[in-house]
Amino acid sequence: MKTYFRELSVAAALVVVLLALAVFAPAFYQPQPLLSLLTREAPTLVVACGMALVIISRQIDISVGAQFSVCSVCAGLLAARGWPIYLVLPASAACGAFLGALNGALVAGLRLPSIVVTLATMVTLRQGLNLVRQGEFVNLPDGVQWLGLGQTAGQWLIVLTALGFLVAFGLGLRHLAAGRFVYAVGSDAEAARLAGLRPQLATFLVFVLLGALTGLAAMMNVAQSPQVQPLSGSGLELKVIAAVVVGGVAISGGRGNLWGAFAGLLLLACVAPALTHLHVEAYWEKAIQGAIILLAVVADGLRSRKGGHR
Amino acid sequence: MKKLLHVCAAGAVFLASLVTASAADAKLVVAMLPKSKGNAYFISCKAGADKAAKELGVQLLFDGPTDSNAAKQNEIVENWITLGVDVIAVAAENKEGISTALRKAQKQGIKVLTYDADAMTDARSFFVNQATPEGIGQGLMDEAARLTGGEGEFAMIVASLTAANQREWQKHVEARLKEKYPKMKLVAVRPCDDLKDKAQSEATAMLSANPKLKLIMAICSPGVPGAAEAVKQAGQTGKVKVMGLGLPNENRRYVKEGVTDSIILWNTGDLGYLTIYAGVALAKDELKQGAKTLKAGSLGTFSIVGDNILLGKPFIFNKANIDQFDF
C-alpha cells in the first residue's frame, strides 16, 4: 500500500475529477463521445508505455512527437500508393524503430546525453518533414480509416489494442527479467554493469522499442481520419512525458510503473473536455495541466528528500 | 582568361540589348514571383494571372523557389533586374529580406508591387491585399448566420488564444455578431494549437457539452477538417453545420459528403488576375499613388485604401463550386 502511495494518489485525483463531472456535467458520460475521446487518447497511451521505459532507464526522448509525424506521413503516403494495411502497419512500426535506433545508437553508443541527442533529432525530423511536405495533408484512400472495419468496431479495436499494450508492458516490466533489468539500469547503471548486465545495450533497446511503439501509435492515429496532417504529433512529447511523470515515474530513473502513467495520462487528458463541459474558459486548460505536473514533481521531490527513493 | 571575360561581357551586352529591344518595340514584361512555384495555391494564382496577361497582351514571367526559400527569391529578383523587366510582382517570403532587392529594382525604373504577402512599404508601390481582417470576420459571421438561419448556438475553434491574426479575426467575428445577429449566441471558443487531431477532440467535447449547438466555425485551417471529422463521428452530419477558413483540398471530402457546408477564403485566381492588371496599370502610369479605384477587366472595379488594392469580399467554396479549385 505504502509502496504504491504515489500511483494511488494520482488515481484518487482522477476519480475525484470523474465524480465531479458526473455531478456537474453528466453529459460527459454519453457513450459515443466518450468512446471517441478514448480512441483519440489511445495512441498517446501506446507512446507513453515506451516513454515510461525510457525514463525508468534514466533517459528521455523528446523526439517522439517528430517521430510520430514522420511515421504518420510515411504510413499515409504508402497507404495512398495502394499498400494494404497489413503492410503499412509494420512499415510504420519499422520506420519508428529505425528512428529510435538512431537515437539509441547516439545515446548508448557514443554516450551522449539523451536530451541533447533527441532535441537534435526532433528539430531535424520536424524541419525535414516541413521541407518535404510544406504542411500539405496526405489524403488517404477509402478503407484506411477504421482499417476498413467501420467506426464503432474500429474505435474499439484501437482502444483495446492500446490497453493490451498497457497490460503487456505493465506486467512485463514487473515480472520479466528484462523488465527488472530496465529498473536496474535506471537505478544505478554502474552497479548493473558490475552485476554482469549490459546497460548500454538496454539503453539502445528501450529507444528502439519506444520508436517502434511510436510508429505503431502513429498508425493507430492515421486510422482515425481520412487524411494525415504532417504537423500531427507536434507537442506529443510533452503530453507523454507529462503523463508519465504525473503518474509517478521518477525523472531521475529507476522508479515508477505503467499503471501510474496510465492514470496520469487520463487525468491530464480529462482537463480539456472537462473545461468544455463545465463551460470554463479555455485559458485555464494549460494552467491546470501545468499545476498538476508541478504538484507531481513537488511530491516526488519531497519523497526523495525523506530518503525513500523507491 | 581576360579575353574570355571580354567575350562574355560583350555577349551579355548583346543579350541585354536584345531583351530591351524586344521589350521596347513589343510587349510589356511582367514578372511574377510566388513564395513557392510548385505550391497549388500559387499555381491557381498563376491561372488568373495568365488570363489577365492574355487579355492585356503582356508577357508574363512566372518563376519562384521550388520550396519557400527567401534567399532564392532575392536571386530571382536580381535576375529580373538584370533582364530589365517592366513590372515585378512579389509574394514576399521574408518581409525585410526581399525589400533590399525590390528597392534596387525600383531604382532601375522597374515598377514593383506585392501580392499575397507584403514587403516593406517603401520597397513597393502597391500591395494587392487579398483579405482584410474585417472582411474575413464579416464574411465568416455572415455565412454562419446564413447557414443557421440567423439564430441558435454556435462555437468557435481557433488556432491559439493568443496568435495576433486569430485574435483579430475573432474580434471582427464577434463585432459582426453583436451588430447584426442578436439571436445567435457564441457558446464556446476552444484552441486547437493548429492541430487537426486536437480540433477533433475539442469539437467532440463541444458537441456533447452543448446539445443545442447548431454550427461550429473554425478560423484556423486544420480546425475545419478536424471539426468535420468530429461531427461525422458523432453522427450529427447536417444537424450541426461546419464551416470556416481553409483550403479546398483539405476539405473537399467533407464538403462533398455534406458534413462541411462552406469554406471561406479568397479566390486565388482573382488575386493573380488583379495583380497583373494592377501591375500593367502601374507600368502604363494609369495607376498612381492616391488613386481610389482600379478597374480590372472582367472583374470590374476594386477599391484602393492607402496603398492597398483590396480584393474585396472573401470567396465561399461549397459543394457547387469546390471542384473548380485545386489547391
Interface residues (C-beta under 8 A of the other chain):
Chain A: A25 A27 F28 Q30 Q32 P33 S36 L37 R40 L131 Q134 E136 F137 N139 Q151 N221 Q224 S225 P226 Q227 Q229 L231 S232 S234 G235 A272 P273 T276 H277 H279 A282 Y283 E285
Chain B: S36 N39 D67 S68 L161 V187 A188 V189 R190 P191 D193 D194 L195 K196 D197 Q200 S201 E202 T204 A205 M206 L207 S208 A209 P211 P222 P225 E229 A230 Q233 A234 G235 N249 E250 R253
